[in-house]
């Protein structure tokens, strides 16, 4: 089980980094739908990982 928890924590860190990078690239005006879609997908994956990590607590 510790390996699974560590794997989830590493995935979470990567996804949070991707979210941060994407937020920095999104222009303040005229945001393209592709940016919003990608951000939604990343946030959904992050939420799934967080739910899985809660099971280890």
N, C-alpha and C positions, 0 to 999 in steps of 0.2 A: 503493500500500500504506500509506503513512503515514496517509492519511485513514481507512482501515479501522481501523488501530490506535487512532487517536484516538477514533473512534466507539465502539469496544469499551471503551476506558478510561472514556468518559463514561457508557456504559450501566452499567458496573461500579460507578461512583461512585453512580449513581442507585439501583441495586439494593441496594448496601450501606447507603445512607441509608434505604431502605424497610425493610430488615431491622432496622436499629437502631430505627427508629420503632415497628415492630411489637413488637420485644422490650420496649420501654418500655411498650407498651399491654397486654401480656399480664399478666393478674392472677397473683399468686403461687400462688393456689389455684383449683381448679375451672376449669382452662383448657379453653375450648371447642374442640372439634375443628376448627372453622373457622380458628382462629388457627394451630394446628399445620399444617393443610393449606397455608395461605398461606405460612407460614414455610418449609415443605418446598419449595414451588414456587419461592420466591425463591432459596433456597439452591441448588437445582438449576440455575436460570438463571445464578446467579453462577458455579457450577462450570463450566458450559459456556463462559462468557465467559473465565474464567481459562485453560481449555484452549486456546481460540482465541488468546489473547494469548501463550501459550507458543510458539506457532509463529513469532512475530515475533522471538523471542530468538535 
